């Protein structure tokens, strides 16, 4: 039942304009994610992070792009910190360690292409 509800919600986005920043809400003390596209070839996922929330250092086998939609984030890639704000983008290279920390609450769009 839950899977069909999720599918219905995603179908409402097909061929209908929407504001990305409005498609995921903030939740106090949490990281929230919402998959927009989840295919074998790649994923498109929205995230919201409350201030101070983080993703610890990890790697992924594919390149990914992070586009900041709202707020401010520090992303560390291979030990080098980058501070991004709304409207900025960074590429996370495959197999390179990276971590994410919300300087202020923020929202991002993560696009990962599997190839």
N, C-alpha and C positions, 0 to 999 in steps of 0.2 A: 504494500500500500504506500509506504513512504517513498519508494523508488518511483512510482507513478506520479506522485505529487511533485517530486523533484523534476521529472521529465516535463510535466505540464508547465512548471514555472520557467524552465529554460526555453520551451517552445514559444512562450510569450515574447521572448526576445528576438526570435527569428524574423528578419525582414521588418523590424520595428525599431526606429531610433530610440536611444535611451542615453541618459547621462551616466557614464561609468561611475562617477563619484557617488551617485545616489543608489547604486545597486548593492552596496554592502554598508552595514551600519557599524558604528563603534559599539563596543561592549566593555564596560568598566573592568579593568584588570585582565583583559583577554586579547588574544589574537583571533580574528574571525576570518574565515575563507569562504569563498563562493566560486565554484567551478562554473565557468561560462561555456567552455568547450573542453571536452575530455575525449580525445581520440588517440588511436595508436600512433599517429603522426605527430602529436603534440597536444599541449594544454594551454588554455588561457584561464587564469584564475585571478580573481579580485581578493585582496586582503585588506583588513583594517587592523591596526595595532593601537592599543591604548598606550599612553605615554609610559616609557620605561620598559615596555614589553620587548622581547627579542626572540630571534631564532639563533641558536648557538651555531658555532662554526661547523660547516658541513661541505660536502662536495656533491656535484651532480654530474652524470656522464654526458650531459648535453649543454650547449650554450643556452642561456636564458637572458631575456631582457626584463629589466625592472623600470617601469614608468611610474613616477610618483604623481599621484592625483591630488593629494591634499596633505598638508602638514610638513614635517621634517624628519629625516631618517639619516642615520649613519650606517653605511654599508662598508664593511672591511673585505677587500678582495686580496688574497695572498698577502695579508699583513698590512696592506695600504688602506687607510681610512678615506672614505669619500662622504661628504655631507651633501645630501640632495634635498631639494624642495619641490613643491608642486610645479609640474611642467618639465621636470628634468628626467633624463633616462640614463641608464648605465647597462652595459652588457656584462653578464657574469659568464666568464669563459668556462667551458667544459673542464672538469677535473681540477679546477682551481678552488682552494678553500675560500669560503665566504661566510659572513655572518651579518645579521641585520639587527639594529637596535633603534627603537622609536625615541628620537630626541624629544619630539612632541608627538601627540597622537597623529597618525598618518594613515593614508590609504595608498595602495599601489596595485598596479596591474602587472602580473607576472606572465610572460609568454615564453614557453619552452617548446622548442622544435626538436623533435627526436629524429635524427638521421645519422 
